[in-house]
Amino acid sequence: MDSKNQSVKEFHARGYILPIALIFPVLLLPLTISLEFIIIVLGLIIFLSILILLQYKMVYVKIGHDFITLKPTIGRMKQTVLLKNITSVRYEPKCVHINYFSKIKNAELTLKIYTNQLTSKTKTELLNTLHTMFKDKEKRS
């Protein structure tokens, strides 16, 4: 492993996975009154299990030596911002706003990292990492 890969930190959005995995099948149980519904419910449970597995393995935020990448959900494109383009960082209780200058759009844009999707341990680690990186660019709300 080279030194570039060792400096990359990955954060996973696993805060909602376990409650959804436990509640959804229980909510579908009343539908199992006939064989047709049982087949539909089993198909939905298998589909949900695949989505949960994909979400569990998906990296939500990746921070490297010169970039930060956000991939909010399975269906959305990831956003990558170079650290040198970041102008300011603002912390709110459930979100981190990272303002950056986009040379492509020639405008200042905002990258929003929603922290309520993270477990408390992961959220603390992410916030500590961001505080360390952006001490001079922080704004409190």
DSSP file with accessible surface (Angstrom, degrees, kcal/mol):
  #  RESIDUE AA STRUCTURE BP1 BP2  ACC     N-H-->O    O-->H-N    N-H-->O    O-->H-N    TCO  KAPPA ALPHA  PHI   PSI    X-CA   Y-CA   Z-CA
    1    1 A M              0   0  178      0, 0.0     2,-0.1     0, 0.0     5,-0.0   0.000 360.0 360.0 360.0 130.5    0.0    0.0    0.0
    2    2 A D     >  -     0   0   84      1,-0.1     4,-1.0     4,-0.0     3,-0.4  -0.328 360.0-105.5 -84.0 170.5    1.4    3.4   -0.9
    3    3 A S  H  > S+     0   0   93      1,-0.2     4,-0.9     2,-0.2    -1,-0.1   0.780 114.3  63.3 -69.8 -25.0    1.5    6.4    1.3
    4    4 A K  H >4 S+     0   0  126      1,-0.2     3,-0.7     2,-0.2    61,-0.2   0.931 103.9  46.9 -63.8 -45.1   -1.3    8.2   -0.6
    5    5 A N  H >4 S+     0   0   97     -3,-0.4     3,-0.9     1,-0.2    -1,-0.2   0.772 103.7  63.0 -69.4 -24.9   -3.9    5.5    0.3
    6    6 A Q  H 3< S+     0   0  130     -4,-1.0    -1,-0.2     1,-0.2    -2,-0.2   0.785  99.3  54.5 -71.8 -24.1   -2.9    5.5    3.9
    7    7 A S  T << S+     0   0   56     -4,-0.9     2,-0.4    -3,-0.7    -1,-0.2   0.468  84.2 104.5 -89.1  -0.2   -4.0    9.1    4.4
    8    8 A V    <   -     0   0   38     -3,-0.9     2,-0.4    -4,-0.2    56,-0.2  -0.696  54.3-162.1 -85.2 127.7   -7.5    8.5    3.1
    9    9 A K  E     -A   63   0A  93     54,-3.0    54,-2.9    -2,-0.4     2,-0.4  -0.930   3.3-159.8-110.2 135.2  -10.2    8.3    5.7
   10   10 A E  E     -A   62   0A  95     -2,-0.4     2,-0.4    52,-0.2    52,-0.2  -0.932   4.8-167.1-117.6 138.9  -13.6    6.8    5.0
   11   11 A F  E     -A   61   0A   2     50,-2.9    49,-2.2    -2,-0.4    50,-2.0  -0.989  10.0-150.4-126.3 131.0  -16.8    7.3    6.8
   12   12 A H  E     -A   59   0A  40     -2,-0.4     2,-1.2    47,-0.2   107,-0.4  -0.819  13.9-133.5-104.9 141.5  -19.9    5.2    6.4
   13   13 A A        +     0   0    5     45,-0.5   105,-0.2    -2,-0.4    45,-0.1  -0.744  51.5 139.6 -92.2  91.0  -23.6    6.3    6.8
   14   14 A R     >  +     0   0   75     -2,-1.2     4,-0.6     1,-0.1     3,-0.4   0.225  30.9 106.8-117.9  13.8  -24.9    3.4    8.9
   15   15 A G  T  4 S+     0   0   26    102,-2.5   103,-0.2     1,-0.2    -1,-0.1   0.826  88.6  32.0 -65.8 -34.8  -27.1    5.3   11.3
   16   16 A Y  T  > S+     0   0  121    101,-0.4     4,-1.7     2,-0.1     5,-0.2   0.484  96.3  88.1-101.9  -3.5  -30.5    4.3    9.8
   17   17 A I  H  > S+     0   0   20     -3,-0.4     4,-2.5     1,-0.2     5,-0.2   0.952  87.2  46.0 -67.1 -50.2  -29.7    0.8    8.5
   18   18 A L  H  X S+     0   0  115     -4,-0.6     4,-1.9     1,-0.2     5,-0.2   0.941 112.5  48.8 -63.8 -47.1  -30.4   -1.3   11.6
   19   19 A P  H  > S+     0   0   62      0, 0.0     4,-2.6     0, 0.0     5,-0.3   0.925 114.3  46.8 -59.3 -40.7  -33.8    0.3   12.5
   20   20 A I  H  X S+     0   0   84     -4,-1.7     4,-2.1     1,-0.2    -2,-0.2   0.923 110.4  53.0 -65.3 -42.7  -35.0    0.0    8.9
   21   21 A A  H  < S+     0   0   34     -4,-2.5    -1,-0.2    -5,-0.2    -3,-0.2   0.840 116.6  39.1 -63.3 -31.5  -33.8   -3.6    8.7
   22   22 A L  H  X S+     0   0  109     -4,-1.9     4,-0.8    -5,-0.2    -2,-0.2   0.869 119.7  42.1 -86.2 -38.3  -35.7   -4.5   11.9
   23   23 A I  H  X S+     0   0   95     -4,-2.6     4,-2.2    -5,-0.2     5,-0.2   0.903 103.7  62.3 -79.9 -41.8  -38.9   -2.5   11.4
   24   24 A F  H  X S+     0   0   67     -4,-2.1     4,-1.4    -5,-0.3    -1,-0.1   0.919 104.5  45.5 -57.7 -50.1  -39.7   -3.1    7.7
   25   25 A P  H  > S+     0   0   36      0, 0.0     4,-0.9     0, 0.0    -1,-0.2   0.899 112.0  53.5 -62.9 -34.1  -40.2   -6.9    7.8
   26   26 A V  H >< S+     0   0   93     -4,-0.8     3,-0.6     1,-0.2    -2,-0.2   0.900 107.2  51.4 -66.2 -38.1  -42.3   -6.6   10.9
   27   27 A L  H 3< S+     0   0  120     -4,-2.2    -1,-0.2     1,-0.2     4,-0.2   0.800 108.8  52.2 -68.2 -27.1  -44.6   -4.0    9.1
   28   28 A L  H >< S+     0   0   16     -4,-1.4     3,-1.5    -5,-0.2     4,-0.3   0.636  85.1  87.6 -84.4 -13.9  -45.0   -6.5    6.2
   29   29 A L  G X< S+     0   0  102     -4,-0.9     3,-2.0    -3,-0.6    -1,-0.2   0.870  80.0  59.6 -57.0 -40.1  -46.0   -9.4    8.4
   30   30 A P  G 3  S+     0   0   94      0, 0.0    -1,-0.3     0, 0.0     3,-0.2   0.769  97.2  63.6 -61.3 -20.3  -49.8   -8.5    8.3
   31   31 A L  G X  S+     0   0   79     -3,-1.5     2,-1.0     1,-0.2     3,-0.6   0.555  77.5  89.4 -78.2  -6.9  -49.7   -8.8    4.5
   32   32 A T  T <   +     0   0   54     -3,-2.0    -1,-0.2    -4,-0.3    -3,-0.1  -0.145  48.2 116.2 -86.9  45.2  -48.8  -12.5    4.7
   33   33 A I  T 3  S+     0   0  139     -2,-1.0     2,-0.3    -3,-0.2    -1,-0.2   0.690  77.7  26.9 -86.9 -18.1  -52.5  -13.6    4.7
   34   34 A S  S <> S-     0   0   38     -3,-0.6     4,-2.1     1,-0.1     5,-0.2  -0.923  85.4-106.1-139.1 167.0  -52.3  -15.5    1.5
   35   35 A L  H  > S+     0   0  117     -2,-0.3     4,-2.1     1,-0.2     5,-0.2   0.880 117.4  54.5 -61.0 -38.8  -49.7  -17.3   -0.6
   36   36 A E  H  > S+     0   0  134      1,-0.2     4,-2.0     2,-0.2    -1,-0.2   0.921 110.2  46.2 -62.9 -42.8  -49.5  -14.5   -3.2
   37   37 A F  H  > S+     0   0   86      2,-0.2     4,-3.0     1,-0.2    -1,-0.2   0.864 108.2  56.7 -68.6 -34.5  -48.8  -11.9   -0.5
   38   38 A I  H  X S+     0   0   62     -4,-2.1     4,-2.7     2,-0.2     5,-0.2   0.932 108.1  47.9 -62.1 -42.2  -46.2  -14.1    1.1
   39   39 A I  H  X S+     0   0  110     -4,-2.1     4,-2.3     2,-0.2    -2,-0.2   0.928 113.7  47.2 -64.4 -43.0  -44.3  -14.3   -2.2
   40   40 A I  H  X S+     0   0   96     -4,-2.0     4,-2.5     2,-0.2    -2,-0.2   0.935 113.1  48.5 -63.7 -44.6  -44.5  -10.5   -2.6
   41   41 A V  H  X S+     0   0    6     -4,-3.0     4,-2.6     1,-0.2    -2,-0.2   0.924 111.0  49.9 -64.1 -42.7  -43.4   -9.9    1.0
   42   42 A L  H  X S+     0   0   97     -4,-2.7     4,-2.5    -5,-0.2    -1,-0.2   0.912 110.8  50.5 -62.9 -39.1  -40.4  -12.3    0.6
   43   43 A G  H  X S+     0   0   40     -4,-2.3     4,-2.6    -5,-0.2    -2,-0.2   0.918 111.2  48.1 -63.1 -42.5  -39.4  -10.5   -2.6
   44   44 A L  H  X S+     0   0   70     -4,-2.5     4,-2.9     2,-0.2    -2,-0.2   0.892 111.1  50.6 -65.0 -39.5  -39.6   -7.2   -0.9
   45   45 A I  H  X S+     0   0   45     -4,-2.6     4,-2.5     2,-0.2    -2,-0.2   0.919 111.7  47.5 -65.9 -40.4  -37.5   -8.5    2.1
   46   46 A I  H  X S+     0   0  107     -4,-2.5     4,-2.1     2,-0.2    -2,-0.2   0.939 113.4  48.2 -64.9 -44.3  -34.9   -9.8   -0.3
   47   47 A F  H  X S+     0   0  122     -4,-2.6     4,-2.3     1,-0.2    -2,-0.2   0.932 112.9  47.9 -61.1 -45.3  -34.8   -6.6   -2.2
   48   48 A L  H  X S+     0   0   27     -4,-2.9     4,-2.8     1,-0.2     5,-0.2   0.903 108.7  54.7 -63.4 -39.2  -34.5   -4.6    1.0
   49   49 A S  H  X S+     0   0   66     -4,-2.5     4,-2.3     2,-0.2    -1,-0.2   0.903 108.2  48.8 -62.0 -40.2  -31.8   -6.8    2.2
   50   50 A I  H  X S+     0   0   93     -4,-2.1     4,-2.5     2,-0.2    -1,-0.2   0.933 112.3  48.4 -65.1 -44.3  -29.8   -6.2   -0.9
   51   51 A L  H  X S+     0   0   63     -4,-2.3     4,-2.6     1,-0.2    -2,-0.2   0.908 111.6  50.0 -62.8 -40.6  -30.3   -2.4   -0.6
   52   52 A I  H  X S+     0   0   33     -4,-2.8     4,-2.6     2,-0.2    -1,-0.2   0.918 110.5  49.7 -65.0 -41.8  -29.2   -2.5    3.1
   53   53 A L  H  X S+     0   0  101     -4,-2.3     4,-1.8    -5,-0.2    -2,-0.2   0.930 112.4  47.4 -62.7 -43.8  -26.1   -4.5    2.3
   54   54 A L  H  X S+     0   0   92     -4,-2.5     4,-1.3     1,-0.2    -2,-0.2   0.922 114.0  47.5 -62.7 -43.6  -25.2   -2.0   -0.5
   55   55 A Q  H  < S+     0   0   39     -4,-2.6   -42,-0.3     1,-0.2    -2,-0.2   0.892 109.1  54.8 -64.8 -38.3  -25.8    0.9    1.9
   56   56 A Y  H  < S+     0   0  111     -4,-2.6    -1,-0.2     1,-0.2    -2,-0.2   0.891 113.9  40.0 -63.7 -37.6  -23.8   -0.7    4.6
   57   57 A K  H  < S+     0   0  146     -4,-1.8    -1,-0.2    -5,-0.2    -2,-0.2   0.658  93.6 105.7 -86.4 -15.6  -20.7   -1.1    2.4
   58   58 A M  S  < S-     0   0   25     -4,-1.3   -45,-0.5    -3,-0.2     2,-0.5  -0.434  70.7-128.6 -72.0 136.9  -21.1    2.3    0.7
   59   59 A V  E     -A   12   0A  36      1,-0.2   -47,-0.2    -2,-0.2     3,-0.1  -0.736  20.8-172.3 -84.7 124.7  -18.7    5.0    1.7
   60   60 A Y  E    S+     0   0A   2    -49,-2.2    11,-2.6    -2,-0.5     2,-0.4   0.925  72.4  13.4 -83.5 -51.1  -20.6    8.2    2.6
   61   61 A V  E     -AB  11  70A   0    -50,-2.0   -50,-2.9     9,-0.2     2,-0.4  -0.996  63.9-171.9-130.5 133.9  -17.6   10.6    3.0
   62   62 A K  E     -AB  10  69A  69      7,-2.5     7,-3.0    -2,-0.4     2,-0.5  -0.997   4.6-167.7-126.0 127.7  -14.0   10.1    1.9
   63   63 A I  E     +AB   9  68A   6    -54,-2.9   -54,-3.0    -2,-0.4     5,-0.2  -0.974  11.5 174.6-120.0 121.4  -11.3   12.5    2.9
   64   64 A G        -     0   0    5      3,-2.5   -56,-0.1    -2,-0.5     3,-0.1  -0.426  50.6 -82.6-110.6-170.0   -7.9   12.3    1.3
   65   65 A H  S    S+     0   0  103    -61,-0.2     3,-0.1     1,-0.2   -57,-0.0   0.759 126.1  10.5 -70.6 -22.0   -4.8   14.4    1.4
   66   66 A D  S    S+     0   0   76      1,-0.1    17,-1.8    17,-0.1    18,-0.4   0.252 124.1  48.3-140.0  15.9   -6.1   16.9   -1.1
   67   67 A F  E     - C   0  82A  42     15,-0.3    -3,-2.5    16,-0.1     2,-0.4  -0.971  52.1-150.8-151.0 163.2   -9.8   16.1   -1.6
   68   68 A I  E     -BC  63  81A   0     13,-2.1    13,-2.8    -2,-0.3     2,-0.4  -0.991  18.3-165.3-136.5 133.2  -13.1   15.4    0.1
   69   69 A T  E     -BC  62  80A  14     -7,-3.0    -7,-2.5    -2,-0.4     2,-0.4  -0.974   3.7-166.1-123.8 136.4  -15.8   13.2   -1.6
   70   70 A L  E     +BC  61  79A   3      9,-2.8     9,-2.9    -2,-0.4    -9,-0.2  -0.980   9.3 179.6-122.1 129.2  -19.5   12.9   -0.6
   71   71 A K        -     0   0   56    -11,-2.6     7,-0.2    -2,-0.4     6,-0.1  -0.875   8.6-174.8-125.3  94.9  -21.7   10.1   -1.9
   72   72 A P        -     0   0   12      0, 0.0     2,-0.3     0, 0.0    -1,-0.1   0.908  60.1  -9.3 -63.6 -47.7  -25.1   10.8   -0.3
   73   73 A T  S >  S-     0   0   57      4,-0.1     3,-0.8     3,-0.1   -18,-0.0  -0.904  74.7 -93.1-144.7 175.6  -27.1    7.7   -1.4
   74   74 A I  T 3  S+     0   0   67     -2,-0.3    -1,-0.1     1,-0.2   -23,-0.0   0.896 120.6  44.2 -61.4 -40.8  -26.9    4.8   -3.8
   75   75 A G  T 3  S+     0   0   78      2,-0.1     2,-0.3    -3,-0.0    -1,-0.2   0.579  99.2  84.7 -85.4  -7.6  -28.7    6.5   -6.6
   76   76 A R  S <  S-     0   0  146     -3,-0.8     2,-0.1     1,-0.1    -3,-0.1  -0.671  80.1-109.5-101.4 152.9  -26.9    9.9   -6.5
   77   77 A M        -     0   0  161     -2,-0.3     2,-0.2     1,-0.1    -4,-0.1  -0.407  35.8-111.0 -72.9 150.0  -23.6   10.9   -8.0
   78   78 A K        -     0   0  130     -7,-0.2     2,-0.5    -2,-0.1    -7,-0.2  -0.524  24.7-142.7 -81.2 150.2  -20.6   11.5   -5.8
   79   79 A Q  E     -C   70   0A  69     -9,-2.9    -9,-2.8    -2,-0.2     2,-0.4  -0.969  13.8-166.8-114.3 128.9  -19.3   15.0   -5.3
   80   80 A T  E     -C   69   0A  77     -2,-0.5     2,-0.4   -11,-0.2   -11,-0.2  -0.959   4.2-174.7-119.6 133.5  -15.6   15.6   -5.0
   81   81 A V  E     -C   68   0A   5    -13,-2.8   -13,-2.1    -2,-0.4     2,-0.3  -0.991  24.2-127.5-127.2 132.7  -14.1   18.9   -3.9
   82   82 A L  E >   -C   67   0A  69     -2,-0.4     3,-1.5   -15,-0.2     4,-0.4  -0.594  19.5-131.5 -75.5 138.0  -10.4   19.8   -3.8
   83   83 A L  G >  S+     0   0   30    -17,-1.8     3,-1.3    -2,-0.3    -1,-0.1   0.842 105.4  61.9 -61.6 -31.7   -9.3   21.1   -0.4
   84   84 A K  G 3  S+     0   0  158    -18,-0.4    -1,-0.3     1,-0.3   -17,-0.1   0.727 100.7  54.8 -68.5 -18.5   -7.6   24.0   -2.0
   85   85 A N  G <  S+     0   0   33     -3,-1.5    16,-2.4    15,-0.1     2,-0.4   0.505  81.3 109.3 -91.0  -5.5  -10.9   25.2   -3.4
   86   86 A I  E <   +D  100   0B   4     -3,-1.3    14,-0.3    -4,-0.4     3,-0.1  -0.588  40.0 177.5 -77.4 128.0  -12.7   25.3    0.0
   87   87 A T  E     -     0   0B  63     12,-2.4     2,-0.3    -2,-0.4    13,-0.2   0.778  61.4  -6.7-100.1 -35.6  -13.4   28.8    1.2
   88   88 A S  E     -D   99   0B   5     11,-1.4    11,-2.6     2,-0.0     2,-0.4  -0.991  51.1-147.0-159.1 159.1  -15.3   28.2    4.5
   89   89 A V  E     -De  98 138B   0     48,-2.7    50,-2.8    -2,-0.3     2,-0.4  -0.999  13.7-170.4-131.9 132.1  -16.8   25.5    6.7
   90   90 A R  E     -De  97 139B  81      7,-2.8     7,-3.1    -2,-0.4     2,-0.5  -0.988  10.3-148.6-126.8 133.1  -19.9   26.0    8.8
   91   91 A Y  E     +De  96 140B  18     48,-1.2    50,-0.9    -2,-0.4     5,-0.2  -0.857  17.4 173.9-105.0 131.7  -21.2   23.6   11.4
   92   92 A E  E >   -D   95   0B  78      3,-2.7     3,-0.6    -2,-0.5    -2,-0.0  -0.849  47.9 -98.6-123.0 166.0  -24.8   23.1   12.3
   93   93 A P  T 3  S+     0   0  108      0, 0.0     3,-0.1     0, 0.0    -1,-0.0   0.860 120.1  18.8 -56.9 -35.4  -26.3   20.4   14.6
   94   94 A K  T 3  S+     0   0  136      1,-0.1    21,-1.2    21,-0.1    22,-0.9   0.349 126.5  41.0-117.3   6.0  -27.3   18.1   11.8
   95   95 A C  E <   -DF  92 114B   6     -3,-0.6    -3,-2.7    19,-0.3     2,-0.5  -0.998  56.6-146.5-155.7 148.0  -25.3   19.3    8.9
   96   96 A V  E     -DF  91 113B   1     17,-2.2    17,-2.6    -2,-0.3     2,-0.6  -0.984  19.0-154.4-115.6 124.6  -21.8   20.6    7.9
   97   97 A H  E     -DF  90 112B  15     -7,-3.1    -7,-2.8    -2,-0.5     2,-0.6  -0.903   8.4-170.5-102.1 119.6  -21.8   23.2    5.1
   98   98 A I  E     -DF  89 111B   0     13,-2.9    13,-3.0    -2,-0.6     2,-0.4  -0.935   8.0-157.8-112.0 110.3  -18.6   23.3    3.1
   99   99 A N  E     +DF  88 110B  25    -11,-2.6   -12,-2.4    -2,-0.6   -11,-1.4  -0.734  20.5 167.9 -88.4 135.1  -18.4   26.3    0.7
  100  100 A Y  E     -DF  86 109B  28      9,-2.6     9,-3.0    -2,-0.4     2,-0.6  -0.967  36.4-113.3-145.5 157.1  -16.0   25.9   -2.2
  101  101 A F  E     - F   0 108B  75    -16,-2.4     2,-0.6    -2,-0.3     7,-0.2  -0.841  25.2-152.2 -95.7 123.5  -15.3   27.7   -5.4
  102  102 A S  E  >> - F   0 107B  19      5,-3.1     5,-1.3    -2,-0.6     4,-1.2  -0.864   7.8-166.7 -96.9 117.3  -16.1   25.7   -8.6
  103  103 A K  T  45S+     0   0  144     -2,-0.6    -1,-0.2     2,-0.2     5,-0.0   0.802  89.0  56.9 -71.2 -27.8  -13.8   26.7  -11.5
  104  104 A I  T  45S+     0   0  164      1,-0.2    -1,-0.2    -3,-0.1    -2,-0.0   0.941 120.1  27.3 -68.6 -46.8  -16.2   24.8  -13.9
  105  105 A K  T  45S-     0   0  147      2,-0.2    -1,-0.2     0, 0.0    -2,-0.2   0.521 100.1-134.6 -92.1  -6.6  -19.3   26.8  -12.9
  106  106 A N  T  <5S+     0   0  124     -4,-1.2     2,-0.3     1,-0.2    -3,-0.2   0.910  70.4  98.6  51.9  47.5  -17.2   29.9  -11.9
  107  107 A A  E   <S-F  102   0B  40     -5,-1.3    -5,-3.1    -7,-0.0     2,-0.5  -0.977  81.3 -98.2-153.7 163.2  -19.3   30.2   -8.7
  108  108 A E  E     -F  101   0B 107     -2,-0.3    -7,-0.2    -7,-0.2     2,-0.2  -0.777  45.3-177.5 -89.4 127.5  -19.2   29.4   -5.0
  109  109 A L  E     -F  100   0B  47     -9,-3.0    -9,-2.6    -2,-0.5     2,-0.4  -0.734  19.7-126.1-119.5 168.9  -21.1   26.2   -4.2
  110  110 A T  E     -F   99   0B  62     -2,-0.2     2,-0.6   -11,-0.2   -11,-0.2  -0.975   7.0-157.0-124.4 131.0  -22.0   24.4   -1.0
  111  111 A L  E     -F   98   0B   0    -13,-3.0   -13,-2.9    -2,-0.4     2,-0.6  -0.919  17.8-156.0-100.5 120.8  -21.3   20.7   -0.2
  112  112 A K  E     -F   97   0B  92     -2,-0.6     2,-0.7   -15,-0.2   -15,-0.2  -0.904   9.4-168.7-106.5 122.5  -23.7   19.6    2.5
  113  113 A I  E     -F   96   0B   0    -17,-2.6   -17,-2.2    -2,-0.6     2,-0.7  -0.932  13.8-149.7-108.7 109.5  -22.8   16.7    4.7
  114  114 A Y  E >   -F   95   0B 100     -2,-0.7     3,-0.7   -19,-0.2   -19,-0.3  -0.717   9.9-169.8 -82.3 116.6  -25.8   15.5    6.8
  115  115 A T  G >  S+     0   0    2    -21,-1.2     3,-1.6    -2,-0.7   -20,-0.2   0.589  72.4  80.3 -86.1 -10.9  -24.4   14.1   10.0
  116  116 A N  G 3  S+     0   0   60    -22,-0.9    -1,-0.2     1,-0.3   -21,-0.1   0.639  85.8  63.2 -72.0  -9.0  -27.7   12.6   11.3
  117  117 A Q  G <  S+     0   0   47     -3,-0.7  -102,-2.5   -23,-0.2  -101,-0.4   0.496  93.3  81.9 -87.5  -4.9  -27.1    9.6    8.9
  118  118 A L  S <  S-     0   0   12     -3,-1.6  -105,-0.1  -105,-0.2     2,-0.1  -0.699  85.8-110.7-101.1 152.7  -23.9    8.7   10.9
  119  119 A T     >  -     0   0   55   -107,-0.4     4,-3.0    -2,-0.3     5,-0.2  -0.362  39.9-105.9 -69.9 161.1  -23.6    6.7   14.1
  120  120 A S  H  > S+     0   0   99      1,-0.2     4,-2.4     2,-0.2     5,-0.2   0.894 120.3  49.6 -62.0 -38.4  -22.5    8.9   17.0
  121  121 A K  H  > S+     0   0  164      2,-0.2     4,-2.3     1,-0.2    -1,-0.2   0.937 114.1  44.6 -65.4 -45.2  -18.9    7.5   17.0
  122  122 A T  H  > S+     0   0   29      2,-0.2     4,-2.7     1,-0.2    -2,-0.2   0.900 112.2  52.8 -66.3 -40.1  -18.5    8.0   13.2
  123  123 A K  H  X S+     0   0   62     -4,-3.0     4,-2.8     2,-0.2     5,-0.2   0.934 110.1  48.1 -60.9 -45.6  -20.1   11.5   13.5
  124  124 A T  H  X S+     0   0   77     -4,-2.4     4,-2.5    -5,-0.2    -2,-0.2   0.926 112.8  48.2 -61.8 -44.3  -17.6   12.5   16.3
  125  125 A E  H  X S+     0   0   85     -4,-2.3     4,-2.2     2,-0.2    -2,-0.2   0.919 113.0  48.0 -63.8 -42.5  -14.6   11.1   14.3
  126  126 A L  H  X S+     0   0    0     -4,-2.7     4,-2.8     2,-0.2     5,-0.2   0.943 112.9  47.5 -63.8 -47.1  -15.8   13.0   11.1
  127  127 A L  H  X S+     0   0   38     -4,-2.8     4,-2.8     1,-0.2    -2,-0.2   0.900 111.6  50.5 -63.7 -39.9  -16.3   16.3   13.0
  128  128 A N  H  X S+     0   0   91     -4,-2.5     4,-2.1    -5,-0.2    -1,-0.2   0.910 111.4  48.8 -63.2 -40.8  -12.9   16.0   14.7
  129  129 A T  H  X S+     0   0   15     -4,-2.2     4,-2.2    -5,-0.2    -2,-0.2   0.934 113.3  46.5 -63.8 -45.0  -11.2   15.3   11.4
  130  130 A L  H  X S+     0   0    0     -4,-2.8     4,-2.6     1,-0.2    -2,-0.2   0.905 110.9  52.3 -65.7 -40.8  -13.0   18.3    9.8
  131  131 A H  H  < S+     0   0   51     -4,-2.8    -1,-0.2     1,-0.2     4,-0.2   0.915 111.2  48.1 -60.0 -41.6  -12.1   20.6   12.8
  132  132 A T  H >< S+     0   0   98     -4,-2.1     3,-0.6    -5,-0.2    -2,-0.2   0.916 116.4  42.3 -65.5 -41.6   -8.5   19.6   12.4
  133  133 A M  H 3< S+     0   0   59     -4,-2.2     3,-0.2     1,-0.2    -2,-0.2   0.837 122.6  35.6 -74.6 -35.4   -8.4   20.2    8.7
  134  134 A F  T >X  +     0   0    5     -4,-2.6     3,-1.1    -5,-0.2     4,-0.7  -0.096  67.8 131.3-118.1  36.1  -10.3   23.5    8.6
  135  135 A K  G X4 S+     0   0  159     -3,-0.6     3,-0.6     1,-0.3    -1,-0.2   0.896  81.3  44.6 -54.0 -42.2   -9.4   25.4   11.7
  136  136 A D  G 34 S+     0   0  135     -3,-0.2    -1,-0.3     1,-0.2    -2,-0.1   0.588 115.6  47.0 -82.2  -8.9   -8.7   28.6    9.8
  137  137 A K  G <4 S+     0   0   55     -3,-1.1   -48,-2.7   -49,-0.1    -1,-0.2   0.321  82.7 124.6-113.7   6.6  -11.9   28.3    7.6
  138  138 A E  E <<  -e   89   0B  52     -4,-0.7     2,-0.4    -3,-0.6   -48,-0.2  -0.437  33.8-175.7 -77.1 142.5  -14.5   27.5   10.3
  139  139 A K  E     -e   90   0B 119    -50,-2.8   -48,-1.2    -2,-0.1     2,-0.3  -0.999  16.5-142.2-131.1 133.7  -17.6   29.6   10.8
  140  140 A R  E      e   91   0B 167     -2,-0.4   -48,-0.1   -50,-0.2   -50,-0.0  -0.746 360.0 360.0 -94.8 143.3  -20.0   28.9   13.7
  141  141 A S              0   0  101    -50,-0.9   -50,-0.0    -2,-0.3    -1,-0.0  -0.598 360.0 360.0-101.6 360.0  -23.8   29.2   13.1
